[in-house]
Amino acid sequence: MFKKTIVTIFAFLLLTANVYADKIKIGTEGAYPPWNSKDASGNLNGFEVDLANELCKIMKHECTIVEQDWDGMIPALVMRKFDAIMAGMSITDERMKTINFSQGYADEVASLAVMKGSDLEGMSTPEGINLNLGGGDVDKALKTITGALSGKTVCTQIGTIHQNFLESGDVGKVDLRTYKTQDEVNLDLSNGRCDAALAAAVAFTDYADKSGEAVVLVGPTFSGGAFGNGVGVGIRKSGDDAIGKRDAKLLKDFNKAINKARKDGTISKLAIKWFGFDASM
């Protein structure tokens, strides 16, 4: 009887441990539509919220999605406030010094935006430039943008690839203003406090559609270089302890789930739902 009780207790503890191991928290900002945002009732929604739920089903993980301010996102992950980041975070070499990333699940091309009627609307550039490729077309486009933005106030969200680009010197020295959220960027652009703003192109088109504001995209779309290599899931760098091994496994789980969701069309379907086009990678 004693042995049977011990076996039963051990089995219960093992089951409990396995259930715990299958529970993960995913951090998102909830303020970067249509990637992630909140509805009128304060519930999280958006492309990445839907995708996170789909990936968790594939991985058979019980997931909780939690809010986190953008500028504290990576520190909160490192401090184990949650287990993964899905927050429109582009994969960059600089970020990979601190955390790991899954393979990319969506492409986030960036764009400048102005209010309709701005003198920047007439900027003549290619439709899109990839900073990784370089070449005459890219150099010419950057020169055009540098001249157009000279003396202008350009707004963007703090701690983003867009801030990094504007501070890189590729488009000269601009009067840069940074904001805690994309919503604040959008509001100051529409209120005339910014001559132009830089963010993901869909962040501006989503705002224009929902608000009715006459926000228009200008210049080329940007990718590569400071803009990274698509958006992926951020995971802690794995250590040698039990949590580190769990993090390493979680990274593999996400990569497998992303592969499956890509192949069965789930990512494409969700991208079209939220962005209006297929941004899957």
Buried (B, 14 or more C-beta within 10 A) or exposed (E): EEEEEEEEEEEEEEEEEEEEEEEBBBBBBBBBBBBBBBEEEEEBBBBBBBBBEBBBEBBEBEBEBBBBBBBBBBEBBEEEBBBBBBBBBBBBEEBBEEBBBBBBBBBBBBBBBBBEEBEBEEBEBEEBBBBEEEEEBBEBBBEBBBEBBEEBBBBBBBBBBBBBBBBEEBBBEBEEBBBBBBBBBBBBBBEEEBBBBBBBBBBBBBBBBEEEBEBBBBBBBBBBBBBBBBBBBBBBBBEEEEEEEBBBEBBEBBBBBBBBBBEEEBBBBBBBEBBEEBBBB
